[in-house]
């Protein structure tokens, strides 16, 4: 078993050997393979350490660099919205630890102030408030997108990677997965996603990843595991889960039904009033969901989720969610609901 606390001590000595760690507490969510720790310093301060074995070191460093620039450049109302990574000199500090069994990388954060957690089940006024808040946040992200470092990742290359590895990963499900990959690529071209504005998106908007103020406005956001530069539509599936009638649940699966609820349309209407959506973007909600299943569950899930969770989610995708997607979800309902038909 990897000794993450030892790795943190190694990383901290490389960062600043003049300060001492008194104790380390594991504050991880216990869902993913990533681990988050609270570092209680001998000088009385508190810092956060994240140890990651998921993805690539280069991608990890790229994402955190973009997030730090975003945190610095967003309008002043978001001054304390994102947690910033610590810098050494004029660069973000990353530590890569490699031994015979482990390849892990570490980043240190300043703690972020957590206000109130979102309710497990929102009322309709809260749903509309979240819609307006997310629209304002997305709109403000467009203001600074041109100032952010470039990203080397896009949806098409991720799906191509899954197609390339299919025979090895899913020999018994190749035809079905290949059909959905090709449907995604074809519909992405048809909807001209290359013409969509690209902004920073966090994808995983569950209530354990953000806090709100007493008036329902966004207060802080943490956990950047699935951060990417993409279309704002990439955020909508998880937001549909936040506003759903079912609410937040300890046991979960990634069903499409959350996006068919009237409550999600209520959210989109409030969003659309602040930062209007196009027909093509609404039609892409289906493809963004399909991509989530293909990329984050089938391609990367075995690395990101803990083994027992990855096994269940993968089975659900292969046996239920992908086979029934066309039957269960029609984006035209949302198009009509927003008056865009």
SULJO-V713521 format. One record per residue. PHI is phi in whole degrees, 0 to 359 (none if undefined). OMEGA is omega in whole degrees, -180 to 180 (* if undefined). Layout:
BEGIN
PHI,OMEGA
PHI,OMEGA
END
This chain:
BEGIN
none,-176
292,179
270,-177
294,180
296,177
295,179
298,179
297,179
297,176
302,-177
297,-178
293,177
298,177
289,-179
279,-177
202,-177
287,-178
277,179
246,-173
246,174
272,177
278,-179
203,-180
230,179
241,177
281,-180
242,-177
293,-179
282,177
69,177
254,-177
257,177
279,176
286,-178
234,-179
238,-175
229,171
265,179
259,176
267,-173
274,180
296,180
275,176
95,179
274,179
236,176
228,179
244,175
241,176
243,178
247,-173
236,174
236,-175
258,177
87,179
229,178
300,-179
296,178
294,178
300,-179
294,180
298,-178
298,-178
291,176
295,179
295,-180
299,-180
295,177
294,177
301,-180
301,-178
283,-169
261,179
298,176
305,-168
298,180
296,179
256,-175
303,-179
242,-176
282,-177
250,176
282,-179
261,175
281,-180
286,179
249,171
235,-171
69,-179
254,-179
228,171
298,-179
262,173
234,177
238,177
253,-179
247,-180
228,168
222,-176
296,-175
246,-168
227,167
231,-175
229,177
229,-171
235,170
226,178
252,180
240,160
285,177
299,178
251,-178
280,179
262,179
275,-180
251,174
288,175
297,177
302,179
296,175
227,-177
275,169
277,-173
295,176
296,179
291,176
299,-180
295,178
299,178
297,177
301,180
293,-180
295,-180
293,177
297,180
295,179
295,178
300,-180
298,-180
289,175
295,178
295,-179
295,-174
248,-176
302,-179
290,-179
261,-173
273,173
300,-179
286,178
242,-177
266,-172
249,171
214,-174
297,-176
298,-180
293,177
294,179
292,176
300,178
296,177
296,179
301,-179
295,-175
263,-175
306,-177
304,-179
278,-174
281,-173
224,-177
300,-177
270,-177
231,-173
301,-174
298,-178
294,-180
294,180
299,179
298,180
287,175
298,-180
292,176
297,178
299,-178
297,-180
294,-178
288,175
298,178
293,-177
297,-179
274,178
58,180
297,177
299,179
273,178
287,175
290,-179
259,-180
224,173
291,177
230,-177
256,174
66,-172
273,178
266,170
258,-169
291,176
274,-175
246,179
210,177
233,-177
232,173
277,-178
300,180
273,178
90,178
287,180
295,-178
249,-178
202,-179
219,178
223,-178
70,-175
246,-175
301,-175
251,178
302,175
199,171
264,-174
199,175
285,179
301,-180
299,180
299,180
277,-166
288,-177
298,-179
292,175
294,176
296,178
288,179
296,-174
267,-174
292,179
292,180
292,-179
78,-178
287,-179
227,180
289,176
261,-171
217,170
217,-174
256,-179
282,-179
280,-174
303,180
300,-178
276,178
261,-178
284,175
301,-179
295,177
291,176
296,176
300,176
299,-177
296,179
297,178
294,178
298,-175
298,178
294,-176
267,-175
220,-170
308,178
258,177
266,176
303,-178
298,179
295,179
295,177
295,-180
282,179
304,179
294,-178
288,176
296,176
294,179
301,179
298,179
302,180
297,-177
293,-172
273,-171
277,177
259,-174
284,-177
279,-172
248,-173
302,-177
292,176
270,-172
276,-176
277,172
298,-169
309,-177
292,178
286,179
300,-179
298,-180
294,-177
296,179
296,178
299,179
298,-180
295,-176
287,-174
265,-174
232,-165
293,178
287,-179
300,-176
253,-174
301,-177
296,-180
287,-171
267,-172
231,176
231,-177
296,180
297,176
297,178
289,177
302,180
292,-179
297,178
264,179
71,-177
257,-179
280,*
END
